[in-house]
Amino acid sequence: MAWIFLVVAGIFEMFWATMMKLSEGFSKWNYSLLTVIGMIVSFYFLAKSLHSLPMSLAYPIWTGIGAVGSILIGVFFFKDHLSLLTSFFVALLIVGIIGIKVTSGH
C-alpha cells in the first residue's frame, strides 16, 4: 500500500501545483482553496507512505512524480515550450525516478 500512497501523493502534488497556477497568485479563491486542499491530501499520503518506505526513497520519488507531472501538464495544458535539451533532462528525471524505485529493494 505504501507505493500506492506515494503515487497518490505525487498525483496530488501535480494537482495542487496546477491549481496554484490557475489561482493567478492566489487571487482566485476557488483555485486557491483547491491548492490548499491538494497540498493537504498530498502531504497526508506522503506521510502515510513514510510509515513503510524510507524517507530517502519516498521523498525524491514524490518530488519526481510532481516535477515530471507538472512539466507534462504545463506542456499539454498551458502550452509551455520545452527545448530539446530540457526534454532530455526531463527524460533523465524519469530514468532517475525509475532507477530509484528499481534499485531500492522495496
HUJOZI-V66162 format. One record per backbone hydrogen bond with DSSP energy under -1.0 kcal/mol. CO is the residue of the C=O (numbers start at 1). NH is the residue of the N-H. E is the energy in kcal/mol with one decimal. If there is no record, write none. Layout:
BEGIN
<<CO	NH	E> <CO	NH	E>>
END
This chain:
BEGIN
<<1	5	-2.8> <2	6	-2.2> <3	7	-2.3> <4	8	-2.6> <5	9	-2.5> <6	10	-2.1> <7	11	-2.5> <8	12	-2.4> <9	13	-1.4> <10	14	-1.9> <11	15	-2.2> <12	16	-2.7> <13	17	-2.0> <14	18	-2.2> <15	19	-2.6> <16	20	-2.3> <17	21	-1.8> <18	22	-2.3> <19	23	-1.4> <21	24	-1.4> <23	27	-1.7> <23	28	-1.8> <28	32	-2.2> <29	33	-2.7> <30	34	-2.0> <31	35	-2.0> <32	36	-2.0> <33	37	-2.5> <34	38	-2.6> <35	39	-2.3> <36	40	-2.4> <37	41	-2.6> <38	42	-2.6> <39	43	-2.9> <40	44	-2.4> <41	45	-2.4> <42	46	-2.2> <43	47	-2.7> <44	48	-2.2> <45	49	-2.2> <46	50	-1.7> <48	51	-1.2> <49	52	-1.3> <49	53	-2.5> <54	57	-1.5> <54	58	-2.8> <55	59	-2.0> <57	61	-1.4> <58	62	-2.8> <59	63	-2.7> <60	64	-2.1> <61	65	-2.8> <62	66	-2.2> <63	67	-2.8> <64	68	-2.8> <65	69	-2.5> <66	70	-2.2> <67	71	-2.1> <68	72	-2.4> <69	73	-2.5> <70	74	-2.5> <71	75	-2.4> <72	76	-2.9> <73	77	-2.8> <73	78	-1.0> <74	80	-2.7> <83	87	-2.6> <84	88	-1.9> <85	89	-1.9> <86	90	-2.2> <87	91	-2.3> <88	92	-1.9> <89	93	-1.9> <90	94	-2.1> <91	95	-2.5> <92	96	-2.7> <93	97	-2.6> <94	98	-2.5> <95	99	-2.9> <96	100	-2.6> <97	101	-2.1> <98	102	-3.0> <99	103	-2.2>>
END
